[in-house]
Amino acid sequence: MSSSEHDPAGLSTGAVARRLGVAPTTVRSWDQRYGLGPDVHTRGKHRRWTATDIARLERMSALTMAGVPPAEAARLARDGRPSDMALAARAPARPAPARSPSGTGLRLGDARRECKGLARAALRLDAASVDDLLTAAIDEYGLVTAWQEVITPTLQAVGRKWESSGEKYVEVEHLLSWHVVGALRRSAPRVPSGQAAATTLLACVPGEIHTLPLEALAAALTERGLPVRMFGAAMPAEALVQAVRRTGPAAIGLWAQSRSTASRPLAQHVAAMTWGVRGARRHPLVLTLGPGWAGPSVPGLPRPSGLAEALAVLETAISGDARRPVTR
């Protein structure tokens, strides 16, 4: 627990939200709508929550997750009576963050606390909280760390859940994925037109529909001021070749989630493409991205193991001369 959580004056709203696994806006809403704010008001606009205040919010969170309507849950949370848990047990069940494999929760092990809060919000299909928690994680840790240590573990846990439940929780994965894309795109400022000549082209190979890792890479490149063209899912081979010819990118990232879609001939063909005047012709650096490229590597083409490594390879290539002269 951080030193701020030992503060005798109480916790901030953000710290309370992280502890409960909800968005700060949810805590503020409970205060404004249902009078569940701190008992003691301090000067200034930053409220502090004591152990008593937090216990009341924990009851509110437990009751709403059990299916009790918010207004009734707030009344019971303020009363603090043991009967509130009995009422919650009789309420219609909602997905709750159980830890056992047979429960409705997600197995996250010793993942960051933000993962567990994000998972709980996704299971509740609480779109506003999912959005707020994703934005908070990216703001606090930066895009790359948030992707690797918060977003990816939660997405993987959701995937394992619906796979082991007969695809019962597909709606949870769809909602979480959609909001992850939105958070990634919001996090990176737009690179002004013409700011940099070198570009990166990102695309999924034909037949591949998993785009989230490429979305993360595109956002990370844009965050660093490196322009990128993102072509998304299942890029037809001929369309990919035409896009490369038209744009002459410094680097190309080809994503394949499964071995059945990873086309080594296509990657080699794109890597061999050239453009420019005779004597100074150039070709792109091609990265084979994703688990589909596992196994024998494509000769001469790097296969970064994750977002941070892919970003480092691209930054180095683009800052130097990725479009290497062809000696022929």
Salt bridges, closest charged atoms under 4 A:
GLU5 OE2 - ARG113 NH2 3.49
ASP7 OD2 - ARG48 NH2 3.19
ASP31 OD2 - ARG47 NH1 2.38
ASP39 OD1 - ARG56 NH2 3.13
ASP53 OD1 - ARG56 NH2 3.04
GLU58 OE2 - ARG19 NE 3.66
GLU72 OE2 - ARG75 NH2 2.55
ASP79 OD2 - ARG75 NH1 3.32
ASP79 OD2 - ARG81 NH1 3.23
ASP126 OD2 - ARG124 NH2 3.36
ASP131 OD1 - HIS179 ND1 3.11
ASP131 OD1 - ARG186 NH2 3.32
GLU149 OE1 - ARG112 NH2 2.60
GLU208 OE2 - HIS210 ND1 2.69
GLU215 OE2 - ARG185 NH2 2.62
GLU223 OE1 - ARG224 NH1 2.99
GLU315 OE2 - ARG224 NE 3.47
ASP321 OD2 - ARG282 NH1 2.93
